[in-house]
Amino acid sequence: MKVKIINNPSAGRTTLQKYLEVIVGRLVLQGIFTTVDKFDTKGKNDAFDEVMKIKENQYDIIVAVGGDGTLNEVVNGVMKSGINTPVTVLPAGTVNDFANHLNIPYEIDGICKMFGNGKFVDVDVCKVNENYFINVAAAGIMTDVPLKATVASKTVLGKFAYYAEGIKEIPKKLLKSVKYRFESDDETFEEDVLIFAVLNSTSAGGFKKFAPCAGLDDGKFDVCIFKRSDIFDTAAIFLKILRGEHINNSNVRYFQTDNLSVTCLQDCGIGIDIDGEDGGPLPAKFEIFPSALKFFIPEKNI
Ligand SMILES: Nc1ncnc2c1ncn2[C@@H]1O[C@H](COP(=O)(O)OP(=O)(O)OP(=O)(O)O)[C@@H](O)[C@H]1O
């Protein structure tokens, strides 16, 4: 395998990055990796820019070492440059939703085994306005500046978890709902919403069953809308996400589609969050590109 590694040295707790040399060394000795070029990112968009330089057939695989944000930049690079090079991710981030969904191992032996007997699968890629995403795009819940400092997670879904957990301490006004119009070929409706998420995989914000019906190759994305409800209902819904039972709650709207437009009906300044990174402002047009990316996964995964 001719391999391009895109390594984010600062992602997560930087544990896996320390073993990267051992992993690569072992795979080279085993003859599985024949050429290895490693690039270390220094900041935002470095991974994307580096992938944009890759030519068709230059590598057999691009390995993102980092979290969902690094993987997202690599996917955007592949999609926007139009190359067909397969991608995989080694979970070196904080949450690693996509890698967890695919059961990609965290330790040296498991990772080496994956490259020895893994397989390539075709996965759908989603797009919101100009940005591609492979896992989740979400929006909602405005925060006041002082609260932001106390919220550990930078992601919309992480903040949602924080609100639900620390629900008693949160002033009511911060659970702010916003009115949106959702339009797809199937239906159009307006709703007062706390957050909404559009998912390709089942996992988001560390919850493995956030979109329990999602499939990576079903040609559809799963939309999960949390309607305005009081803080106690929100807390109850949060607990149900762990078991994937929130989708039956009357304050949650859950459906699958292959096209969606979302417009904010208030002057709210809300933006889209793609795997924890800024995805630009609303309105948002979501599209899906069925089986558009080859992904390398362990032999036994889902
Ligand atoms: N050398 C670096 N130092 C600091 N930040 C970096 C560096 N390289 C990339 N970044 C930033 O890291 C972001 C991606 O982080 P990534 O999502 O991979 O890790 P994470 O946030 O720890 O994991 P997760 O998203 O799974 O929770 C990039 O968008 C970029 O802004």
The ligand as a Gaussian input file, in Angstrom:
#p B3LYP/6-31G(d) Opt

LIG

0 1
 N       -0.884000      21.368000      14.998000
 C       -2.084000      21.825000      15.391000
 N       -2.209000      22.543000      16.542000
 C       -3.411000      22.999000      16.958000
 N       -4.580000      22.788000      16.293000
 C       -4.528000      22.074000      15.155000
 C       -3.281000      21.555000      14.640000
 N       -3.540000      20.895000      13.495000
 C       -4.889000      21.005000      13.293000
 N       -5.470000      21.700000      14.280000
 C       -6.910000      21.993000      14.477000
 O       -7.554000      20.796000      14.922000
 C       -8.831000      20.723000      14.283000
 C       -9.309000      19.299000      14.180000
 O       -9.258000      18.646000      15.421000
 P       -9.926000      17.205000      15.501000
 O      -11.397000      17.344000      15.366000
 O       -9.252000      16.287000      14.567000
 O       -9.573000      16.742000      16.962000
 P      -10.469000      16.781000      18.268000
 O      -11.275000      18.057000      18.283000
 O       -9.573000      16.490000      19.405000
 O      -11.403000      15.497000      18.059000
 P      -12.994000      15.283000      17.864000
 O      -13.481000      16.216000      16.782000
 O      -13.157000      13.830000      17.461000
 O      -13.601000      15.580000      19.182000
 C       -8.578000      21.334000      12.909000
 O       -9.767000      21.818000      12.366000
 C       -7.596000      22.427000      13.207000
 O       -8.291000      23.636000      13.462000

